[in-house]
Amino acid sequence: MQKWRWLILGFVLMLPVFIMAFHFLDVIVFSIFMYYGIRPLFRRINRRITSKALAVGASVMVVAIPLALFTFYAVGIVSSQLQGLSLLLDEALFEDGNNLVATQMEALSNIRLTDVVNSLYAQDSIHPLGDTLVALAQIAVDVLLRIFLVLVTTYILLCHDSELTNWLLKKVVHRDKTLAEAFFKGVDGDLERVFHGSILTSIVVVILGIVVYTSLNLISPGTRIPYPGVTGILCGVASLIPGIGVIVVWLPMGIYLAIHTYMEGNILNHLWFVGLFFAASAVVVDFIPNWILRPKVSVKDIDDNLMLVAYIVGPLMFGLSGVLIGPILLVLIANFTKTILPELDII
């Protein structure tokens, strides 16, 4: 009877932990993704830098700096497009010098911060602008908090992965230790190949895409690829989806170039450029990394079709984080079937 009391107490204590883990499920899966994606690079850096903390910092910076540069680049493009759209609206909607957008912007520029704060705390009034600012601030704080938790969790996993594994085997799985080691070793290796292989392939696709599309714009007879840097990065992101991949980016872009060339009346003179775009995208950006590089770094024990199903069903079941939860569950099930199930003598 005493044992059941302790078990009930343990369940009561662990219940809030499971609730918090479910609430921050995206943080956990993105931390696992970051851990396996950065771990090979971290181990190489750690051979030269003895301090694990410095090695982790250097590894994260290698990933964070390009991501930050892309973010600023994308924000700059969006900002320039919004400015262009604003000018078009000014010319199309406002005549006789009555520029409503300029008037509103001038009015906004005259608003003082103290006026905004006082309006937010005013009673018996509705302030859509204030509500919007508060909502945006809450979203920003939540995103920054989750990013911070991902970085902290990734740091803990990279610095103390061996200690955590030993604790798990000794304290949690004290029976069938050999079988548990084989299962965890298989899961660990497969997840590293899935996530690190995906990241490596994506980086190669980004580099090839940017180089190819920028080079094509240099020899363009007139029809140019819009924002070759962003197009290359989108190809890298799309390459993370096996079975579909880069074609969802370069095929619509090629159709756009063909339609744009036809609308300008230069289809005969510029047809070679559109054909060269399709050929370079299909061979250099798509075929080489996905059919030559990916098989060398992918998990050979799991069928590509099953992995594709995991990438599709995961987001449908778990939202955005399901892109990572799907492959993780597939790896766990595959290794359980391969390692644990035969030892149970059920089949």
N, C-alpha and C positions, 0 to 999 in steps of 0.2 A: 504493500500500500504506500509505503514511503517513496518508492520509486516512481509511482504514478503521480504523486504530488510534485516531485521535482520535475517530471516531464511536463506537467501542466504549467508550472512556473516558467520553465524554459520556453514553452510555446507562447505564454503571455509576454515574455520579454522579447522574443524574436518577432512577434507579430508587427510591432511598430517598425522594426527594421525592414521587414518585407514590404510594408506599405511605402516607406520612404524609398526603397530600392525600385519599386514599381513606378513611383512618381518621377524618379530620376533615371528611368530606364534608358532614355536617350543618352544621358551622360555616361552610363556604364558601357553601352555598346560602342559609343564613339571613343571612349577611353581604350577599349580593347582594340578597336581599329587603329588608333594612333600607336598603341603599344606594339602591335605586330608590324605595322608599317614602318616604324622608326627603329625597331630593335636591331635589325642587321646593321644599319648605319651607326647606331649607338655602340654596338660591340666593336666595330672597327675604330671608332673614335676613342673608345675606352682603352684600347691597346696603346694609344699614344698619350692619352690624358688619364692619369691614374685616379683622379678624383671623379667619382661617379656623378656628383652634382654638376660639375663643369661639363662632363661628357653629355649628360642629359640636356643641359642648357644649349650646348652647341648643336646637338641633334635636332632639338625643337626649332632652333633659329633657322636651320637649313630649310625646314618646312615652312616656318611662319613668315620669313622675309619674302619669298616669292608669292605667298598667298596675300600678304599685305600689299605688295606692289600691284598685283592683279586687281585687288579691291579698289585701290586708288585709281588705277587705269580705267576700270569699269565705271566708277563714279564720275570720273572726268568725261567719259563718253556720254553717259546719261545726262550729265549737266549740259554739255554742248548741244545735245539733241533737244533738250527742253528749251534751251535758249532759242534754237532755231524754230521750234514749234511755236514759241511765244511770239516771235517776229512774224511768222505766217498768220497767226491769229490776229495780230495787230493790223496787218494789211487787209485781211479778209473781212473782219467784223467791224472795224472802227474807221470812220471816215471823218473828213473835215478837221483833222487834228485832235479829235476827241478820243484820246487813247485811254480807255478804261483801265487797262492793265497797269500802265504807268501811274495813273492816279491812285490805284489801290496800293501799288508798291510804295508810292510816296507817303500814303497814309500809314502804312505799316512801319515805314522807317521812322515816323514821328512818335510811335508808341514807345513809352519808356518801360523799363523792366518793373519799376514800382507799380505802374498802372496795371500791368499784367498780373502781378502778385495780388494786388488789392481786388482786382476783378474776380480772381479765382476764389477768394474768401468772402465775397459779397453774398448776402443772404437773399432768398426769395427771387432769384434770377437764374437764368439759364445761360451758360457760356459754352457754346459748342467748341470754340477755339481752345478754351481752357481744358475742357474734357479731352480734346484731341491731344493736347500737349502732355497731359497727365498720362494718358494711355500710351503714348509714344515713349515717355520716360519709363513707365513700368516695363514695357517690352524691352527697352534697351538695358535696363538693370537686370532683367531675367536672362537675357542673352549673355551679358557679360558674366553673370554669376555662373551660368552653365559652362561657358568657356573656361573660366577659372577652375571649376571643379574638374573638367576634363584634363586640364594641364596638370593639376595636382595629382589626380588619380594616375595619369600616365607616368608622372615622375615617380610615384610610389611603386608602380609595377616595374618600371625599368630598374630602379635602384634595389628593390627588395624582392624580385621575382623568385629567386632561388630560396630565400627564407620562407616566403609564402607557400611555395610548393612543398618544402620539407614539413612545414607546420600542418599543411593539409593532409599529407600522407601519414604523419605520426599521430595527430590528434583526432582527425575526422575519419580517415580511412585507415584504421589500425588493423583491420582484417583484410585479407586478400591484397596485401600491399603490392605484390608483384603484378597482379592483374591490373590494379589501379594505376601503377606506374606505366604499364604498357598502354592503357587507355589514354591517360593524360599526355603521354609522349606523342601518341598518334594525333590527338586533337591539337596539341601545340604545333607540331610540324605542319599539319594541314592548314591551320589558321594563318600561320606565317606565310605559307605559299599562296594562299588565297588573297590575303590583304597586301602583303609586300609585293607579290607578283602583280596584283592589280595596279598598285601605285606605280611600280616600275614601268609597266606597260603604258599607263596613262601619261607619265612624264615623257616617255619617248614619243608618244603620239602628239603631245603638246609641242615639243621641240620640232618634230618633223612638220607639223601643221603650220606653225608660225613661219618656219624657213620656206616651205613650199609656197604658201599663199603670199608671203611678202615678195618672193622671187617672181611669182607670176604677175604681180602688180607692176613690177619693174619692166616687164616686157609687154604689158597690156597695150593693145592698139587703141584703147579708149574705154572699153568696159572694164571696170575695176572691181575687185573683190572688196566689199565693205568691211572695214575693220579686220584685217587678216589676223591680228593678234588675238582678238576675242574669238574669232572663228576657230583658230587653232586650239585655244583653251577649251572651247565648247566640245571640240572633237575629243580632247583628252578626258573630259568629264563623261562624255557618251561612251567612251571605250571601257568604262567601268561596268557597263551592262553587257555581259557576254551573250553572244547569239544575235544581238541587235547592233550595238556598237556605233561606230563612227558614221555609218551610212545615214543615220537620222539627221546628221548635220550637213554633210557635204552634198547629199542628193537634193534636198530643198534649195541649198545655195546654188547648185548647178542649174536647177530649173529656173531660179530667179535670174541668173545671169543670161540664160537663153531667152527668157521672156523680155528682159531689159534690152538685150541686143536686138530682138525682133521689133520692139516698140520704137527703137531709135532708127530703124531702117537699115541697120548695118549687119544683118544676119549673114550675108554672103561673105563680107570682108572679115568679120570677126568670129566666124564659125570655128576656125582653127583654135582660137583661144578658149572657147567653151569646151571643145573636145579635149584640149590639153588639160583643162581644169578637171574634167571627169577622169581622165587617165591618171593624172598625178595623184588625185585624191584616192582613187580605187587601189592603185598599186603602192604608192609610197606611204600615204597616211594611214591606209586601212589594211592592206594585205600584209605588208612587211612586219609591222608590230604585232598584229593579231594572229597571223598564221605562221610566223617564224619565231618571234620572241615569246609570245604568250604560252605556247606548248612547253617551252623549256622551263618556265617558272610557275606553271599551273599545277593543281593537284591532279595527279594521274589516276588516283583511285576513285574519283568521283566523276560521273558522267557530266559532260558539259550541258546536256539537256536538263538534267536535274538541277544543276546550278542556275540555269536560266529560269526554271520554274521557281526556285528559291528567291531569286531577285525580283520576280514579278509578284509572287504571292505575299512575300514579306511586307512590302509597302501597303498592300491591300488589307492586311491583318493588323499591322502595328504602326501605320503611318510612315513618315519619312525615315525614322530609325529602322523600319523594317527592311530597308535596303541592306543593312548590316545584320539584323537579327536573322533574316532568312538564311544567309550562308552559314552563320554560326550554328543555327539549329540543324542544318543539313550536315555539317561536319560532325556534330555531336552524334546524330543518328547514325551516320555512316560508320563512325568508329565504334559505336556501341554494337552495331550489327556485326562488324568485323572482329572485334576483340572480346566483348563481354558475352554476347549471345551464344557463341559456340561453347563457352565454358558452363553455361547454365543447363545444358543437356535437356533443353525443352524440345528442340526440333531434332 
